[in-house]
Amino acid sequence: MSDDELDDFYINDLECRAKLFDAMKTEFDRFGPESQQRTLDAIGFILSSGDIEKYWRAVVPHEVPLDEVEDKPGYLRSLYEKLTGRTPSPRDFGSDVEIVYGRHSIDVRL
């Protein structure tokens, strides 16, 4: 996005978010099956964790200058639906799950 486009971008605006999710879907479709599954597992884990705030920066890194997302669970559900074409199902990941994330990747170790 250009600087002007970023100035006019509001994460809580549904049209802006749709453009973002379209770009994310395009990138997601380039992933291999294992990377796609890891991404979906991470989103599912964060949704099921009961503590979205704790893991939020795995979804939106600190260096991304976005407005605060008002409805984080709704954002994650919508993102999951955009990536998969279906609604996420609640899952019990158990206590032996570790989410590892950095600048360039997310990994959920089950």
C-alpha positions in Angstrom: 0.0 0.0 0.0 1.1 3.5 -0.6 1.4 6.1 2.2 -1.8 7.7 1.1 -3.6 4.3 1.0 -2.3 3.6 4.5 -3.5 7.0 5.7 -7.0 6.1 4.5 -6.9 2.6 5.9 -9.0 1.8 9.0 -8.9 -1.8 10.3 -12.4 -1.6 11.8 -13.9 -0.4 8.5 -15.4 -3.4 6.8 -14.4 -2.3 3.2 -10.8 -1.7 4.3 -10.7 -5.0 6.2 -12.1 -6.8 3.1 -9.2 -5.4 1.0 -6.7 -6.5 3.7 -8.2 -10.0 3.9 -8.2 -10.3 0.0 -4.5 -9.6 0.0 -4.0 -12.0 2.9 -5.9 -14.7 1.0 -3.7 -14.2 -2.1 -0.6 -14.6 0.0 -2.1 -17.6 1.9 -2.9 -19.4 -1.4 0.8 -19.3 -2.2 1.7 -21.3 1.0 2.2 -25.0 0.8 -0.3 -27.3 2.6 1.7 -27.6 5.8 2.2 -23.8 6.1 -1.5 -23.3 5.4 -2.5 -25.8 8.1 0.0 -24.2 10.6 -1.6 -20.8 10.0 -5.1 -22.1 10.4 -4.1 -24.0 13.6 -2.6 -20.8 15.0 -5.8 -18.9 14.3 -7.9 -21.7 15.8 -5.7 -21.9 18.8 -5.9 -18.2 19.5 -9.6 -18.2 19.1 -10.0 -21.2 21.4 -7.4 -20.0 24.0 -9.7 -17.7 25.9 -6.9 -15.1 26.0 -6.8 -13.5 22.6 -4.9 -10.5 24.0 -2.0 -12.7 25.0 -1.5 -14.0 21.5 -2.7 -11.0 19.5 0.8 -10.0 18.3 1.1 -13.4 16.6 -1.7 -12.1 14.3 -0.7 -8.5 14.0 3.0 -7.7 14.7 4.0 -4.7 16.7 5.6 -3.0 13.7 2.3 -2.9 11.8 0.9 0.6 12.5 -2.8 -0.4 12.6 -5.6 1.1 14.6 -6.8 -1.1 17.4 -9.0 -3.9 16.3 -12.3 -3.4 18.2 -13.6 -7.0 17.8 -10.6 -9.3 17.9 -12.6 -12.6 18.0 -14.7 -11.3 15.1 -11.6 -10.3 13.2 -10.0 -13.7 13.6 -13.2 -15.6 12.7 -13.6 -13.4 9.6 -10.0 -14.0 8.6 -10.4 -17.7 9.1 -13.5 -17.7 7.0 -11.8 -15.8 4.2 -8.9 -18.2 4.2 -10.9 -21.4 4.2 -14.4 -20.6 3.1 -15.8 -22.0 6.3 -16.5 -21.0 9.9 -13.9 -22.1 12.4 -15.0 -24.8 14.8 -14.1 -24.5 18.5 -11.3 -26.9 19.4 -9.8 -28.1 22.6 -6.1 -28.0 22.0 -5.3 -29.3 25.4 -2.5 -28.2 27.6 0.4 -29.6 25.5 0.2 -26.8 22.8 2.9 -24.3 22.2 2.5 -21.3 19.9 5.8 -20.0 18.5 5.9 -16.9 16.4 8.4 -14.5 15.1 8.9 -11.9 12.4 8.3 -14.3 9.6 6.3 -17.3 10.8 3.8 -18.8 13.1 4.0 -22.4 14.3 1.6 -24.3 16.6 3.3 -27.4 18.0 0.7 -30.0 18.9 
